[in-house]
């Protein structure tokens, strides 16, 4: 009798154990999974902030150019009363550190850059992206050119971007969302600030057409990855070039005699840098929000 009850209890327990997984499988608890909507990445408006480094190339061969006869062509040589080249000591790429070449020149300066942009992307099919953007940027990179006269004296024209406003298109590839690899290019304007420095205390110097807006262009590429549903991080390289050919310095008599090299031809001379292009390379990190 005890044996029958024992077998009956054991059989009932075994049936219950076997039945429990089947019962559990009939009504599984739902598990919520937050899956990013990859199909919506890089398809719509966005805003980005960026920061990085502006690097200047070495502008070998830079010099100063002179218009001594007032025809606006900057193709003259500044000569002494004896007919010698007043700038025979030469020129340097950078900022003169003294009145003579022996003092040396400080190289062009790299600097930080930062800004913000607004853009709109459109997914073309599943993997291709085409869009446009506008951005404002500030760069601390500086460019300078110096000349040395036989007086002796030094003359420096230095320039730096105050700000730039640019519009570009970008086209890229995304592997179904999540990341974007792109090329970009476009144009814009920049306000270039100039500074004139000299050790010449005899003549007068009047800067002309400073702080003007000049036209330029950009080209480069980059990549972005989505680190959250609406947040992206990226890197970008751009080459920037602006046509900075407006600024010049008018040299007047001051206290100098009429035999002064700057005055012999027409009573004055205009000076400008030989390199009309203000160019630099941008290396940036970006953070963005997609709406």
Buried (B, 14 or more C-beta within 10 A) or exposed (E): EEEEEEEEEEEEEEEEEEEEEEEEEEEEEEEEEEEEEBEBBBBBEBBBEBEBBBBBEEBEEBBBBBBBBEEEEBEBBBBBEEEEBBBEBEBBBBBBBEBBBEBEBBBBBBBEBBBEBEBBBEBEEEEEBBBBBBBBBBBBBBBBBBBBBBBBBBBBBBBBBEBBBBBBBBBBEBEEBBBBBBEBBBEBBBBBBBBBBBBBEEBBBEBBEBEBBBEBBBBBBBBBBBEEEBEBBBBBBBBBBBBBBBBBBBBBBBEBEEEBBBBBBBEBBBBBBBBBBBBBBBBBBBBBEBE
